[in-house]
């Protein structure tokens, strides 16, 4: 039931060909804020993080167009990551009954940083057998976010909507902007023809009514 304490988030990035020069990397502290930096003759702008059920890529490009009205977006892509309910990763033993089973997940869009920290934490645990309380996967969650997340899972799991995810049967949402089906429960994605393109689902779907 670890998945009931996790949500899926997608973040967008665009590359703008521009003569402007940005000397540093800037990141907004606002929720769903933007970050911006230079790469050769391009400006990289990312952010506008969203839950799987919200479709806002078009809103993101409109925002970028307002900031850089005279520059053209040449490339666009997105990243999907797992987010914990308190925005701190789960690193450690999955439960007290399986001492040799470890979990590392919920990097909250900061994969490089937390992956390095996780490797050291797990290595230390194997040596001295002590769990880091801050990132303990069995720690208590804030009640309200947990109930909201659990109700979202149950709503999609028991929905009569089609199509359904081949992972655990949750109802899928159709993302018109990307022309894909997305699972709001665990983050699987499918092409409009049913082919699975990202897990945890492994099988393509056949019924797309």
MARBA-3410 file (N, C-alpha, C, O; in Angstrom, 1 decimal):
209
0.8,-1.2,0.0,0.0,0.0,0.0,0.9,1.3,0.0,0.3,2.4,0.3 ~ 2.1,1.1,-0.3,3.0,2.3,-0.4,2.5,3.3,-1.4,2.6,4.6,-1.1 ~ 1.9,2.9,-2.4,1.4,3.8,-3.5,0.3,4.8,-3.0,0.1,5.8,-3.6 ~ -0.4,4.4,-1.9,-1.4,5.3,-1.4,-0.7,6.6,-0.7,-1.4,7.5,-0.4 ~ 0.6,6.5,-0.5,1.3,7.7,0.0,2.1,8.4,-1.0,3.0,9.1,-0.7
1.8,8.1,-2.3,2.5,8.7,-3.4,1.6,9.3,-4.4,0.5,8.9,-4.6 ~ 2.0,10.4,-5.1,1.3,11.0,-6.2,2.2,11.1,-7.4,3.4,11.1,-7.2 ~ 1.6,11.3,-8.6,2.4,11.4,-9.8,2.3,12.9,-10.2,1.3,13.5,-10.3 ~ 3.5,13.4,-10.6,3.5,14.8,-11.1,4.3,14.9,-12.4,5.3,14.1,-12.6 ~ 3.8,15.7,-13.3,4.5,15.9,-14.6,5.0,17.4,-14.7,4.2,18.3,-14.3
6.2,17.6,-15.1,6.8,18.9,-15.3,7.2,19.1,-16.7,7.7,18.2,-17.4 ~ 7.0,20.3,-17.2,7.2,20.6,-18.6,8.5,21.5,-18.8,8.8,22.3,-17.9 ~ 9.1,21.3,-19.9,10.4,22.1,-20.2,10.3,22.5,-21.7,9.9,21.7,-22.6 ~ 10.7,23.7,-22.0,10.8,24.2,-23.4,12.2,24.8,-23.6,12.8,25.3,-22.7 ~ 12.6,24.7,-24.9,13.9,25.3,-25.3,13.6,26.4,-26.3,13.0,26.1,-27.3
14.0,27.6,-26.0,13.7,28.7,-26.8,15.0,29.2,-27.5,16.0,29.5,-26.8 ~ 15.0,29.4,-28.8,16.2,29.9,-29.4,16.1,31.4,-29.3,15.2,32.1,-29.7 ~ 17.2,32.0,-28.7,17.1,33.4,-28.3,18.6,34.0,-28.3,19.5,33.3,-28.1 ~ 18.6,35.3,-28.6,19.9,36.0,-28.5,20.2,36.5,-27.1,21.2,37.0,-26.8 ~ 19.2,36.4,-26.2,19.3,36.9,-24.9,20.3,36.0,-24.1,20.4,34.8,-24.4
21.0,36.6,-23.2,22.0,35.8,-22.3,21.5,35.9,-20.9,21.3,37.0,-20.3 ~ 21.5,34.7,-20.2,21.2,34.6,-18.8,22.4,34.0,-18.1,22.8,32.9,-18.4 ~ 23.0,34.8,-17.2,24.3,34.4,-16.7,24.2,33.3,-15.6,25.1,32.6,-15.4 ~ 23.0,33.2,-15.0,22.9,32.2,-13.9,21.6,31.4,-14.1,20.9,31.5,-15.1 ~ 21.4,30.5,-13.1,20.2,29.7,-13.1,19.2,30.2,-12.1,19.6,30.5,-10.9
18.0,30.5,-12.4,17.0,31.1,-11.5,15.8,30.1,-11.3,15.4,29.5,-12.3 ~ 15.4,30.0,-10.1,14.3,29.1,-9.8,13.3,29.8,-8.9,13.7,30.5,-7.9 ~ 12.0,29.8,-9.2,11.0,30.4,-8.4,10.7,29.6,-7.2,10.7,28.3,-7.3 ~ 10.4,30.2,-6.1,10.1,29.5,-4.9,8.6,29.3,-4.8,8.1,28.6,-3.9 ~ 7.8,29.9,-5.7,6.4,29.7,-5.8,6.0,28.2,-6.1,6.7,27.6,-6.9
4.9,27.8,-5.6,4.4,26.4,-6.0,4.1,26.5,-7.5,3.4,27.4,-8.0 ~ 4.6,25.5,-8.3,4.4,25.4,-9.7,5.1,26.6,-10.4,4.7,27.0,-11.5 ~ 6.1,27.1,-9.8,6.9,28.2,-10.4,7.8,27.7,-11.5,7.9,26.5,-11.7 ~ 8.5,28.6,-12.1,9.4,28.3,-13.2,10.9,28.4,-12.8,11.2,29.0,-11.9 ~ 11.7,27.6,-13.6,13.1,27.8,-13.5,13.7,28.1,-14.9,13.0,27.8,-15.9
14.8,28.8,-15.0,15.3,29.3,-16.3,16.8,29.4,-16.3,17.4,29.7,-15.3 ~ 17.4,29.0,-17.4,18.8,29.0,-17.5,19.2,29.1,-19.0,18.3,28.8,-19.9 ~ 20.4,29.3,-19.3,21.0,29.4,-20.7,21.6,28.0,-21.1,22.1,27.3,-20.2 ~ 21.5,27.7,-22.3,22.3,26.6,-22.9,22.7,27.0,-24.3,21.9,26.9,-25.2 ~ 23.9,27.4,-24.5,24.4,27.9,-25.8,23.6,29.0,-26.3,23.5,30.0,-25.6
22.9,28.9,-27.4,22.1,29.9,-27.9,20.6,29.7,-27.7,19.7,30.2,-28.4 ~ 20.3,28.9,-26.6,18.9,28.6,-26.2,18.7,29.0,-24.8,19.6,29.0,-24.0 ~ 17.5,29.3,-24.5,17.0,29.5,-23.1,16.1,28.3,-22.7,15.2,28.0,-23.4 ~ 16.5,27.7,-21.6,15.7,26.5,-21.1,14.8,27.0,-20.0,15.2,27.6,-19.0 ~ 13.5,26.8,-20.2,12.5,27.2,-19.2,11.7,26.0,-18.8,11.1,25.3,-19.7
11.5,25.7,-17.5,10.7,24.6,-17.1,9.9,24.9,-15.9,10.0,26.0,-15.3 ~ 9.0,23.9,-15.6,8.1,24.1,-14.4,6.7,23.8,-14.7,6.4,22.9,-15.5 ~ 5.8,24.5,-14.1,4.3,24.3,-14.3,4.0,22.9,-13.9,3.2,22.2,-14.6 ~ 4.5,22.4,-12.8,4.3,21.0,-12.4,2.8,20.8,-12.2,2.1,21.7,-11.8 ~ 2.3,19.6,-12.5,0.8,19.3,-12.4,0.6,17.9,-12.0,1.5,17.0,-12.2
-0.6,17.7,-11.5,-1.0,16.3,-11.2,-1.4,15.6,-12.5,-1.6,16.3,-13.5 ~ -1.5,14.3,-12.6,-1.7,13.6,-13.8,-3.1,14.0,-14.4,-3.2,13.9,-15.6 ~ -4.0,14.3,-13.6,-5.4,14.5,-14.1,-5.6,15.9,-14.7,-6.6,16.2,-15.3 ~ -4.6,16.8,-14.5,-4.8,18.2,-15.0,-4.0,18.3,-16.3,-2.8,17.9,-16.4 ~ -4.6,18.9,-17.3,-3.9,19.1,-18.6,-3.6,20.6,-18.8,-4.5,21.4,-19.0
-2.3,20.9,-18.7,-2.0,22.3,-18.7,-0.8,22.6,-19.6,-0.2,23.7,-19.4 ~ -0.4,21.8,-20.5,0.7,22.0,-21.3,0.5,23.3,-22.2,1.4,24.1,-22.4 ~ -0.7,23.4,-22.7,-1.0,24.6,-23.5,-0.9,25.9,-22.7,-0.5,26.9,-23.2 ~ -1.4,25.8,-21.4,-1.3,27.0,-20.6,0.2,27.3,-20.3,0.6,28.5,-20.2 ~ 1.1,26.3,-20.2,2.5,26.5,-20.0,3.1,27.2,-21.2,3.8,28.2,-21.0
2.8,26.8,-22.4,3.4,27.4,-23.6,2.9,28.9,-23.8,3.6,29.7,-24.3 ~ 1.6,29.1,-23.4,1.1,30.5,-23.4,1.8,31.4,-22.4,2.1,32.5,-22.7 ~ 2.1,30.8,-21.3,2.9,31.6,-20.3,4.3,32.0,-20.8,4.7,33.1,-20.6 ~ 4.9,31.0,-21.4,6.3,31.2,-22.0,6.2,32.3,-23.1,7.0,33.1,-23.2 ~ 5.1,32.2,-23.9,4.9,33.1,-25.0,4.8,34.6,-24.5,5.2,35.5,-25.1
4.1,34.7,-23.3,4.0,36.0,-22.7,5.3,36.6,-22.2,5.5,37.8,-22.2 ~ 6.2,35.7,-21.7,7.5,36.1,-21.2,8.5,36.4,-22.3,9.2,37.3,-22.2 ~ 8.4,35.6,-23.3,9.3,35.7,-24.5,8.5,35.9,-25.8,8.5,35.0,-26.6 ~ 7.8,37.0,-26.0,6.9,37.2,-27.1,7.6,37.1,-28.5,6.9,36.8,-29.5 ~ 8.9,37.5,-28.5,9.5,37.5,-29.8,10.4,36.3,-30.1,11.0,36.3,-31.2
10.4,35.4,-29.2,11.3,34.2,-29.4,10.4,33.0,-29.7,9.3,32.9,-29.3 ~ 11.0,32.0,-30.4,10.3,30.8,-30.8,10.7,29.6,-30.0,11.9,29.4,-29.8 ~ 9.7,28.8,-29.6,9.9,27.6,-28.9,10.3,26.5,-30.0,9.6,26.2,-30.9 ~ 11.6,26.0,-29.8,12.0,25.0,-30.8,11.8,23.6,-30.3,11.6,22.7,-31.1 ~ 12.0,23.3,-29.0,11.8,22.0,-28.5,11.0,22.0,-27.2,11.0,23.0,-26.5
10.3,21.0,-27.0,9.4,20.9,-25.8,9.4,19.4,-25.3,9.3,18.5,-26.2 ~ 9.5,19.2,-24.1,9.4,17.8,-23.5,8.9,17.9,-22.1,8.7,19.0,-21.5 ~ 8.7,16.7,-21.5,8.1,16.7,-20.1,8.8,15.6,-19.4,9.3,14.6,-19.9 ~ 8.7,15.7,-18.1,9.2,14.7,-17.2,8.2,14.3,-16.1,7.4,15.1,-15.7 ~ 8.1,13.0,-15.8,7.2,12.6,-14.8,7.9,12.0,-13.6,8.9,11.3,-13.8
7.5,12.4,-12.4,8.2,11.9,-11.2,7.1,11.6,-10.1,6.0,12.0,-10.2 ~ 7.6,10.8,-9.2,6.8,10.5,-8.0,7.0,11.4,-6.9,8.1,11.8,-6.6 ~ 5.9,11.9,-6.3,6.0,12.9,-5.2,5.3,12.3,-3.9,4.3,11.7,-4.0 ~ 6.0,12.5,-2.8,5.4,12.0,-1.5,4.5,13.1,-1.0,4.5,14.2,-1.4 ~ 3.7,12.7,0.0,2.7,13.6,0.5,3.2,14.7,1.3,2.6,15.8,1.5
4.5,14.5,1.9,5.1,15.6,2.6,6.3,16.1,1.9,7.1,16.9,2.5 ~ 6.5,15.7,0.7,7.6,16.2,-0.2,9.0,15.8,0.3,10.0,16.4,0.0 ~ 9.1,14.7,1.1,10.4,14.2,1.5,10.4,12.7,1.1,9.4,12.0,1.3 ~ 11.4,12.3,0.4,11.4,10.9,-0.2,11.3,9.8,0.9,11.5,10.0,2.1 ~ 10.9,8.6,0.4,10.9,7.4,1.2,12.2,6.7,0.9,12.5,6.2,-0.2
13.1,6.6,1.9,14.4,5.9,1.8,14.6,5.0,3.0,14.7,5.5,4.1 ~ 14.6,3.7,2.8,14.9,2.8,3.9,14.1,1.5,3.8,13.7,1.1,2.7 ~ 13.9,0.8,4.9,13.2,-0.5,4.9,11.7,-0.3,4.6,11.1,0.6,5.1 ~ 11.2,-1.1,3.7,9.8,-0.9,3.3,8.8,-1.2,4.5,7.8,-0.6,4.5 ~ 9.2,-2.0,5.4,8.4,-2.2,6.6,9.3,-2.9,7.7,10.4,-3.5,7.3
8.9,-3.0,8.9,9.7,-3.6,10.0,9.9,-5.1,9.9,10.8,-5.6,10.5 ~ 9.1,-5.7,9.0,9.1,-7.2,9.0,10.0,-7.8,7.9,10.3,-9.0,7.9 ~ 10.6,-6.9,7.0,11.5,-7.3,6.0,12.7,-6.5,6.0,12.9,-5.5,5.3 ~ 13.7,-6.9,6.8,14.8,-6.1,7.1,15.8,-6.0,5.9,16.6,-5.1,5.9 ~ 15.7,-6.9,4.9,16.5,-6.9,3.8,15.9,-6.3,2.5,16.4,-6.4,1.4
14.7,-5.7,2.7,14.0,-5.1,1.6,14.0,-3.6,1.8,13.4,-3.1,2.8 ~ 14.5,-2.9,0.8,14.6,-1.4,0.9,13.8,-0.8,-0.2,13.7,-1.3,-1.3 ~ 13.4,0.5,0.0,12.7,1.2,-1.0,13.3,2.6,-1.1,13.7,3.2,-0.1 ~ 13.4,3.1,-2.3,13.9,4.4,-2.6,13.0,5.0,-3.6,13.0,4.6,-4.8 ~ 12.2,6.0,-3.2,11.3,6.6,-4.2,10.8,7.9,-3.7,11.1,8.3,-2.5
10.1,8.6,-4.5,9.5,9.9,-4.2,10.5,11.0,-4.1,10.6,11.8,-3.2 ~ 11.3,11.2,-5.2,12.3,12.2,-5.3,11.8,13.6,-5.5,12.6,14.6,-5.4 ~ 10.5,13.7,-5.8,9.9,15.0,-5.9,10.6,16.0,-6.9,10.7,17.2,-6.6 ~ 10.9,15.4,-8.0,11.5,16.1,-9.2,13.0,16.6,-8.9,13.5,17.4,-9.6 ~ 13.6,16.1,-7.8,15.0,16.4,-7.5,15.8,15.0,-7.5,16.4,14.7,-6.5
15.8,14.4,-8.6,16.3,13.0,-8.7,17.8,12.9,-8.5,18.3,12.1,-7.7 ~ 18.6,13.8,-9.1,20.0,13.7,-9.0,20.5,13.9,-7.5,21.3,13.2,-7.0 ~ 19.9,14.9,-6.9,20.3,15.2,-5.5,19.9,14.1,-4.5,20.7,13.6,-3.8 ~ 18.6,13.6,-4.6,18.2,12.6,-3.7,18.7,11.2,-4.0,18.9,10.4,-3.1 ~ 19.0,10.9,-5.2,19.6,9.6,-5.6,21.0,9.5,-4.9,21.3,8.4,-4.4
21.8,10.5,-4.9,23.1,10.4,-4.3,22.9,10.3,-2.7,23.6,9.5,-2.1 ~ 22.0,11.1,-2.2,21.7,11.0,-0.7,21.2,9.6,-0.3,21.6,9.0,0.7 ~ 20.3,9.0,-1.2,19.7,7.7,-0.9,20.8,6.6,-0.9,20.7,5.7,-0.1 ~ 21.7,6.7,-1.8,22.8,5.7,-1.9,23.6,5.7,-0.6,24.0,4.6,-0.1 ~ 23.9,6.8,-0.1,24.7,6.9,1.2,23.8,6.4,2.4,24.4,5.7,3.3
22.6,6.8,2.4,21.7,6.4,3.5,21.5,4.9,3.6,21.6,4.3,4.7 ~ 21.3,4.3,2.4,21.1,2.8,2.4,22.4,2.1,2.8,22.4,1.1,3.5 ~ 23.5,2.6,2.3,24.8,2.0,2.6,25.1,2.1,4.1,25.5,1.1,4.7 ~ 24.8,3.2,4.7,24.9,3.3,6.2,24.0,2.4,6.9,24.4,1.8,7.9 ~ 22.8,2.2,6.4,21.8,1.3,7.1,22.3,-0.1,7.1,22.1,-0.8,8.0
22.9,-0.5,6.0,23.4,-1.9,5.9,24.6,-2.1,6.8,24.8,-3.3,7.2 ~ 25.3,-1.1,7.2,26.5,-1.2,8.1,26.0,-1.2,9.5,26.4,-2.1,10.3 ~ 25.3,-0.2,9.9,25.0,0.0,11.4,23.5,-0.3,11.7,23.1,-0.3,12.9 ~ 22.7,-0.7,10.7,21.4,-1.2,10.9,20.4,-0.1,11.5,19.4,-0.5,12.0 ~ 20.7,1.2,11.3,19.9,2.2,11.8,19.2,2.9,10.6,19.7,3.2,9.6
17.9,3.2,10.9,17.0,3.9,9.9,17.1,5.4,10.1,17.1,5.9,11.3 ~ 17.2,6.1,9.0,17.2,7.6,9.1,15.7,8.0,9.3,14.9,7.8,8.3 ~ 15.4,8.6,10.4,14.0,8.9,10.7,13.3,9.9,9.7,12.2,9.8,9.4 ~ 14.1,10.8,9.2,13.6,11.9,8.3,13.0,11.3,7.1,11.9,11.7,6.6 ~ 13.6,10.2,6.5,13.1,9.7,5.3,12.5,8.3,5.5,12.4,7.5,4.5
12.2,7.9,6.7,11.7,6.6,7.0,10.4,6.3,6.2,9.4,7.1,6.4 ~ 10.3,5.3,5.3,9.0,5.0,4.6,7.8,4.8,5.4,6.7,5.0,5.0 ~ 8.0,4.3,6.7,6.9,4.0,7.6,6.5,5.2,8.5,5.7,5.0,9.4 ~ 7.0,6.4,8.2,6.7,7.5,9.0,5.2,7.9,8.9,4.6,7.6,7.9 ~ 4.7,8.6,9.8,3.3,9.1,9.8,3.1,10.1,8.7,4.0,11.0,8.6
2.0,10.1,8.0,1.7,11.1,7.0,0.7,12.1,7.5,0.0,11.8,8.4 ~ 0.8,13.3,6.9,-0.3,14.2,7.3,-1.6,13.7,6.9,-1.8,13.2,5.8 ~ -2.6,13.8,7.7,-3.9,13.1,7.6,-4.6,13.5,6.3,-5.1,12.7,5.5 ~ -4.8,14.8,6.2,-5.6,15.3,5.1,-5.1,14.9,3.7,-5.9,14.4,2.9 ~ -3.8,15.2,3.4,-3.3,14.7,2.1,-3.4,13.2,1.8,-3.7,12.8,0.7
-3.2,12.5,2.9,-3.3,11.0,2.7,-4.8,10.6,2.4,-5.0,9.8,1.5 ~ -5.8,11.2,3.0,-7.2,10.9,2.8,-7.5,11.3,1.3,-8.2,10.6,0.6 ~ -7.1,12.5,0.9,-7.3,12.9,-0.4,-6.7,12.0,-1.5,-7.4,11.7,-2.5 ~ -5.5,11.6,-1.2,-4.8,10.7,-2.2,-5.5,9.3,-2.2,-5.7,8.7,-3.3 ~ -5.9,8.8,-1.0,-6.5,7.5,-1.0,-7.9,7.6,-1.7,-8.3,6.6,-2.4
-8.7,8.6,-1.5,-10.0,8.8,-2.1,-9.9,8.9,-3.6,-10.7,8.4,-4.3 ~ -8.8,9.5,-4.1,-8.6,9.6,-5.6,-8.3,8.2,-6.1,-8.9,7.9,-7.2 ~ -7.5,7.4,-5.4,-7.3,6.1,-5.9,-8.5,5.2,-5.9,-8.8,4.6,-6.9 ~ -9.3,5.3,-4.8,-10.5,4.5,-4.7,-11.6,5.0,-5.8,-12.2,4.1,-6.4 ~ -11.7,6.3,-6.0,-12.6,6.8,-7.0,-12.3,6.3,-8.4,-13.2,5.9,-9.1
-11.0,6.3,-8.8,-10.6,5.8,-10.1,-10.6,4.3,-10.2,-10.8,3.7,-11.3 ~ -10.3,3.6,-9.1,-10.3,2.2,-9.1,-11.7,1.6,-9.3,-11.9,0.6,-10.0 ~ -12.7,2.2,-8.6,-14.0,1.6,-8.7,-14.9,2.4,-9.7,-16.1,2.2,-9.7 ~ -14.3,3.2,-10.5,-15.1,3.9,-11.6,-15.5,2.9,-12.7,-14.8,1.9,-12.9 ~ -16.6,3.3,-13.3,-17.1,2.5,-14.4,-16.6,3.0,-15.8,-16.9,2.5,-16.8
-15.7,4.0,-15.7,-15.2,4.6,-17.0,-14.3,3.6,-17.7,-13.6,2.8,-17.0 ~ -14.2,3.8,-19.0,-13.2,3.0,-19.8,-12.4,4.1,-20.6,-12.9,5.1,-20.9 ~ -11.2,3.8,-21.0,-10.4,2.5,-20.7,-9.8,2.5,-19.3,-9.9,3.5,-18.6 ~ -9.2,1.3,-19.0,-8.7,1.2,-17.7,-7.2,0.8,-17.8,-6.8,0.2,-18.8 ~ -6.4,1.1,-16.8,-5.0,0.8,-16.8,-4.8,-0.7,-16.6,-5.5,-1.3,-15.8
-3.8,-1.2,-17.3,-3.5,-2.7,-17.2,-2.7,-3.0,-16.0,-2.3,-4.2,-15.8 ~ -2.3,-2.0,-15.2,-1.5,-2.3,-14.0,-2.4,-2.7,-12.8,-2.3,-3.9,-12.4 ~ -3.3,-1.9,-12.4,-4.2,-2.3,-11.3,-5.7,-1.9,-11.6,-6.5,-2.0,-10.7 ~ -6.0,-1.5,-12.8,-7.3,-1.4,-13.2,-7.9,0.0,-12.9,-9.2,0.1,-13.0 ~ -7.2,1.0,-12.6,-7.7,2.4,-12.4,-8.2,3.0,-13.7,-7.6,2.7,-14.8
-9.2,3.8,-13.7,-9.7,4.5,-14.8,-8.7,5.5,-15.3,-8.1,6.2,-14.5 ~ -8.6,5.5,-16.7,-7.6,6.4,-17.2,-8.2,7.8,-17.7,-9.4,7.9,-18.0 ~ -7.3,8.8,-17.7,-7.7,10.1,-18.2,-7.1,10.3,-19.5,-5.9,10.0,-19.7 ~ -7.8,10.9,-20.4,-7.3,11.2,-21.8,-6.7,12.6,-21.8,-7.4,13.6,-21.5 ~ -5.4,12.7,-22.1,-4.7,14.0,-22.2,-4.7,14.4,-23.7,-3.9,13.9,-24.4
-5.6,15.3,-24.0,-5.7,15.7,-25.4,-4.5,16.4,-25.9,-4.2,16.3,-27.1 ~ -3.8,17.1,-25.1,-2.6,17.9,-25.5,-1.5,17.0,-26.0,-0.9,17.2,-27.0 ~ -1.3,15.9,-25.2,-0.2,14.9,-25.6,-0.8,13.7,-26.4,0.0,12.9,-26.8 ~ -2.1,13.6,-26.5,-2.8,12.5,-27.2,-2.4,11.2,-26.5,-2.0,10.2,-27.2 ~ -2.5,11.1,-25.2,-2.1,9.9,-24.5,-3.2,9.7,-23.4,-3.8,10.6,-23.0
-3.3,8.5,-22.9,-4.1,8.1,-21.7,-3.1,8.1,-20.5,-2.0,7.5,-20.6 ~ -3.6,8.6,-19.4,-2.7,8.7,-18.2,-3.5,8.1,-17.0,-4.7,8.3,-16.8 ~ -2.7,7.4,-16.2,-3.3,6.8,-15.0,-3.0,7.8,-13.8,-1.9,8.0,-13.5 ~ -4.1,8.3,-13.2,-3.9,9.3,-12.1,-3.5,8.6,-10.8,-3.1,9.3,-9.9 ~ -3.6,7.3,-10.7,-3.2,6.6,-9.5,-1.7,6.3,-9.4,-1.1,6.5,-8.4
-1.2,5.7,-10.5,0.2,5.3,-10.4,1.1,5.8,-11.6,2.3,5.5,-11.6 ~ 0.5,6.6,-12.5,1.4,7.3,-13.5,1.6,6.6,-14.8,2.4,7.1,-15.6 ~ 1.0,5.4,-15.0,1.3,4.7,-16.3,0.7,5.6,-17.5,-0.3,6.3,-17.3 ~ 1.3,5.5,-18.6,0.8,6.3,-19.8,0.7,5.3,-21.0,1.5,4.4,-21.2 ~ -0.3,5.6,-21.8,-0.5,4.8,-23.0,-0.8,5.7,-24.2,-1.3,6.8,-24.1
-0.3,5.3,-25.4,-0.6,6.0,-26.6,-2.1,5.9,-26.9,-2.8,5.0,-26.3 ~ -2.6,6.7,-27.8,-4.0,6.7,-28.1,-4.5,5.3,-28.7,-5.6,5.0,-28.7 ~ -3.5,4.6,-29.3,-3.8,3.3,-29.8,-3.7,2.2,-28.8,-3.9,1.0,-29.1 ~ -3.4,2.5,-27.6,-3.4,1.6,-26.5,-2.0,1.1,-26.1,-1.9,0.3,-25.1 ~ -1.0,1.4,-26.8,0.3,0.9,-26.5,0.9,1.6,-25.3,0.9,2.8,-25.1
1.4,0.8,-24.3,2.0,1.3,-23.1,3.3,2.0,-23.4,4.1,1.4,-24.1 ~ 3.5,3.2,-22.9,4.8,3.9,-23.1,5.6,4.2,-21.8,6.7,4.5,-21.9 ~ 4.9,4.0,-20.7,5.6,4.2,-19.4,4.8,3.5,-18.3,3.6,3.4,-18.3 ~ 5.6,2.9,-17.4,5.0,2.0,-16.3,4.5,2.8,-15.1,4.5,4.0,-15.1 ~ 4.1,2.0,-14.1,4.4,0.6,-13.9,3.6,-0.4,-14.7,4.0,-1.6,-14.7
2.6,0.0,-15.5,1.9,-0.9,-16.4,2.9,-1.5,-17.4,3.8,-0.8,-17.9 ~ 2.8,-2.8,-17.7,3.7,-3.5,-18.6,2.9,-3.9,-19.9,3.6,-4.1,-20.9 ~ 1.6,-4.1,-19.8,0.8,-4.5,-20.9,0.1,-3.4,-21.6,-0.4,-2.5,-20.9 ~ 0.0,-3.4,-22.9,-0.8,-2.5,-23.6,-2.3,-2.8,-23.4,-2.6,-3.9,-23.0 ~ -3.1,-1.8,-23.5,-4.6,-2.0,-23.3,-5.2,-2.3,-24.6,-4.8,-1.7,-25.7
-6.3,-3.1,-24.6,-7.0,-3.5,-25.8,-8.3,-2.8,-25.9,-8.8,-2.5,-27.0 ~ -9.0,-2.5,-24.7,-10.3,-1.9,-24.7,-10.2,-0.4,-24.5,-9.8,0.0,-23.4 ~ -10.5,0.4,-25.5,-10.4,1.9,-25.3,-11.8,2.5,-25.5,-11.9,3.6,-26.0 ~ -12.8,1.9,-25.1,-14.2,2.4,-25.2,-14.3,3.7,-24.4,-15.3,4.4,-24.4
END
